[in-house]
């Protein structure tokens, strides 16, 4: 198979089944089943320039996001195949009922459009879920849920800003900085 030719139909269907199962198991919060889709769990969150690598780190990521958004769900918009990946566009939904890092719960609902690349190796093993989204889209929706006219709401807004500032400024994960351009055959 050339590096620019899609794999055979049976491989595409197997990838599709694995990725759809992965989405389903995430919503069901069945972490053992979700993690079983990888030989070694590995998430890359490009908006935050962070990596969650290995079972413990990925379980921590799941825990933290479900504390913040216990009702997290997905609505798939589009599903595409590439030579080495499945690309899924989806809406991520959830109600901010717990802290998101240092950002206190606002009670707001968010609906954010995202794209995830599920990257497979040459042996058809899922090696990475790479997620792209706009953090500001989520933050705007979380802030919109705060009553900015009440003293309690203003206090919550101040805590949100303080938490956001405390979480900003971290160094990006160096594994996300070491990129190489594709080698196109001319």
N, C-alpha and C positions, 0 to 999 in steps of 0.2 A: 504494500500500500504506500503510495506517495504521501509525503507529509501534508499535501493539500487536498487529499481525497478523503471524503467521509468514510468512516468504517462501514461494514456491511449492516444491513437492516436489523439483523438479530442483535448486533452489538448496540445499535442505537436504541432498540426497544429495551434491552437489559439496563442500559444507563437510565433511560426514562423511568423504568420501574423503580430503580434504586433511589433516584432523586425524588420522585413523588412519595415514596415510602419515607424518605428522610423528612420531607415537609410534614407529612401526616404525623410521624412520631414526635417531631418537635412540638406540634400543637397539642398532642396528647400528653406531652411532657414525659414520654417514655425514653429516658436518657440512655438506657442500655441499648435499646433498639436503634436509636439515632446514632449513637457512637459506633454501633456494629457496622454501619455503612462505610466506615474507614478502616484500613489496617492500622493507621495511626492518626487520630483526630487532629485536624489542623484548620483553624479559622483565621482569615485575614480580614480585618475591618479597615478598609482603605480610608474612610472618612476620619477615623481616629488614628490611623497609622499604627495600629496595634495588631499583635499576633497572639492567639491562644493556641498553644501547641501541647499536645499530649492529653491524655484522659483527664488528669486533675485540673489543668488549666481550662479545658473546654467545659467540664462540669461546673467549674467556678463561674464561667461566663454564662452558662445556662441558668445557674442559681441566681446570679445578680440581676440578669434581665427579667427573670420571672418574679423576683421580689418586686421589682419596679413595675412590671406589667404582667400580673398573674393571668390575665385573660388574653395574652398575646395570640394573634392568629395571622393567617396569610390569605390573600386572595390572588391567585395566579392570573397574570395578565397575558403573558406570552411565554412560550417554551421553544427554545431553539437548540439545534445541535451544531457543533463545530467539530473539527478534526479531533480535538483532544478534550472537549468540554461540552457540558450542557449549560446553557445560559437561560436563566429564568428571570423574567421581570415579574414583580409582584407588589401588591400593597401589603405593608406590614401594619397591623392594627393593634391597639391596646389601650388600656386605661391606666394612667399613672397613679397607682395605689400605694407604692412604696418608694423608698429612696432609689435614685438612679445615680450610683456613685455617691457624690456629696450633694447631689441635687435633691431636695426634699420633695415628697409626693405633692402633686398639685390637684389630683383628681380629674385632670383633663384627659380627653380621648385624643389619640393621634391616629392619623392614617397617612402613611408615608410611602411614596413610590421608591422601590429599590430594584437593584439588579444583583443577582448572585451568579458567579461562575463556579460550577462544580467541575474541577479539573481532574482528569484521569491520566494515569501513567500508561506506559506501553503495554502493561499487563491488564489493563482495564480496571485498575483499583483506583478508588476515589482518594486523591491525595490532598486536596485543598478545597475548602469552600471560601471563595473570595467575594466579599460583599461590598457593594458600592451604594452609597446613599448620601444625602445632604443632611448633615446634623442640624443645620439652621431650620430646616423644614420641621423637624421634630420639636426643636426648642420653641419655635414660634407658636406651635400648637399647645405646648405645655404652658407657656406664659399666658396664652389667650384664656386659659381656664381659671386664671386667678382674678379675683375681684379687686381691681386696683383702686377702688373707691373706699374700701373699708380698711381700718387699721390692721386687722388680721391679714387681709390680702396683701397689704403693703409690706408687712413683716415677712410673709411667705415669699414675696417677690425679692426682698432683700436677701433672704436665705438662699433662694435659687441663684441669684447673681453671685453671691459669695461662694456657693458650691461650685458653680460653673468656673469661676476664676481659679479656685483651688485645683480644679481638674485640668486646667489649660496649661500650656507651656511645657508639657513633658516632651522628652525627646522621642522622635519617631523610632519604631523598631527598625534596626539596621537591615534586617532581612527584607524589608519592603523598599529599601533604598537602592539595593544592588540589583539594578535591572539591566538587561541587555536588549538591544534592538533585535527584531527578527532578522533572520538570514534569508533574504529573498533570493531565489534563483532568477537570474536575468537572462 
